[in-house]
Amino acid sequence: MESRPWLKNYPNGIPANINADQYENLLQFFDETFKKYKKQPAFICMDKALSFESIDKMSTRFAAYLHSRGLEPGDKIALMMPNLLQYPIALFGALRAGLIVVNTNPLYTPREMKHQFTDSGAKAILIAENFAANLEKILPETSIKIVITTSIGELLGFFKGWIVNFVVRRIKKMVPKYEIPNAVSFSDAIKQGAKFQIKPFESCADDTIILQYTGGTTGLSKGAMLTNRNLIANMLQVRAIMSPYLKESEETILCPLPLYHIYAFTVNCLTLMSIGARNVLITNARDLGSLIVAFKKYPINLMTGVNTLFNALLNHKDFASLDFSHLKITSAGGMALQQSVARKWQEVTGCSISEGYGMTETSPVASSNPLDGKVKLGTIGLPVPSTDMRIVDEIGNALGIDEVGEIQIKGPQVMKGYYNQPAETKKCLNDGWMSTGDIGTMDVDGYFRIVDRKKDMILVSGFNVYPNEIEEVIASHPKVLEVAAIGVPDEHSTEAVKVFIVKKDKSLSQTEIMDYCKENLTNYKRPRHIEFRDELPKPILAKY
């Protein structure tokens, strides 16, 4: 069998390989990018734009502040906020200080936060004030000593920032009361940082710089250790497949996906920034009106998203009437793209959706449909440059064309391993090959297709949910005797969580379970379907 049959189907201008060692570390990349595009807008949020030069200056001050507080290279800092201008500043600043960034979903419950912060050993956190009350509940149980808070409107300018914060705090009441002694505001941290210098340190290619947490079959999420080389490689791989269709310094990108999610992190925050594009950040993608407004205000050239979002936009009454004449690329990831959604998107916008594939452990992009219009609907496309993918049987033997087996990935974007989890690392990494747990096929043209999932993972709107975690939470309810969680098809989110429960106390109700899950699980992990049973026969569950 031809080893890399996909290469013959690469569009013109796409290289077979990239140089993963082009930069020794991301800091070199930052310095080059900030200098090259310094006067251009880099990120826009709620109509407030920050130039590359401004982000360069503020992130340097933030790095100096972190060092002034006693943080050392290799220490961990959690970033917990939605899409705000503060995120790229804090990200670049933390990395410039040599810290390891722990991206954290701001919708996490205190239980989920506690696990991630204690497992990572985070010593500092930058958190949006909306979620600080949850942090207060578990802070004494963590190693976090430095707390920096920020508000939604903090960097929007005095007048607009005041209005936004007033609405968020007073009208919508989205900031629960909290009391965290010695917490510092983000603006004060940057102001104080101007008085200090960044202490010199070395940042090597194989150093872990991001701990990106992902679900685990044990029920607890694990930190994928992503290195300088991993992220540089994936940035260059994605840039290689996109750059023939984009003009340097001229593109406007719509970024509704959260930057703390690895897909937007690599594609929007690194790759598209590397060509001098301006990213329009959407703080709350559930507010479809904000996306409609963005399309009206800006000449959107590229949009990243997930099937759920594309479908929701297509069903919005004002979407079809927008001007899509500037839209060149629509990139889908995170979850399976429904063919009906893809067809309707092309019909409405005139732009095809290119579905890709990857996982947190691959930084994340491993494959993508070509961006020249030669999309094979229902497939996850061709492996990106410098990436090998194959189908193997149960004992690891490579299979042939159209044979069904597990998808494995090998390339410079594959993670270093799971943080403090050598046994879990060994389960999925062997001789550089990452076992994905996804069952698929490869056709004669090198296009891959997913047909099933080997793991018990449930995929909800692009987020991984593991049954064991759901079961552990619900099983801790005093009225529950037994519980089993599975994924069931859902037209809106690909899958939804369904739980089967055997009562210990007959008074247990669905409402009690839902309330308990609300306290302990972030929204996308909560069961949408609850069925009470007298017993849990496993063979019955196996058919779902």
RAUR-V377704 format. One record per run of one state. SS is the DSSP state (h for helix, s for strand, l for the rest). FROM is the first residue (numbers start at 0). TO is the last residue. Records with the same first field share a line. If there is no record, write none. Layout:
# RAUR-V377704
SS->FROM-TO / FROM-TO
This chain:
# RAUR-V377704
l->0-3 / 9-24 / 36-39 / 45-46 / 68-74 / 80-83 / 96-98 / 103-108 / 120-122 / 141-144 / 150-156 / 171-182 / 193-206 / 214-220 / 245-250 / 255-260 / 275-276 / 281-286 / 297-300 / 305-305 / 314-327 / 332-337 / 349-351 / 362-362 / 368-379 / 383-385 / 392-396 / 398-403 / 411-415 / 418-420 / 430-431 / 442-446 / 453-456 / 460-461 / 465-465 / 475-478 / 490-492 / 503-508 / 520-521 / 525-527 / 532-536 / 542-543
h->4-8 / 25-35 / 51-67 / 84-95 / 109-119 / 128-140 / 157-170 / 185-192 / 227-244 / 261-274 / 287-296 / 306-313 / 338-348 / 359-361 / 421-427 / 466-474 / 509-519 / 522-524 / 537-541
s->40-44 / 47-50 / 75-79 / 99-102 / 123-127 / 145-149 / 183-184 / 207-213 / 221-226 / 251-254 / 277-280 / 301-304 / 328-331 / 352-358 / 363-367 / 380-382 / 386-391 / 397-397 / 404-410 / 416-417 / 428-429 / 432-441 / 447-452 / 457-459 / 462-464 / 479-489 / 493-502 / 528-531
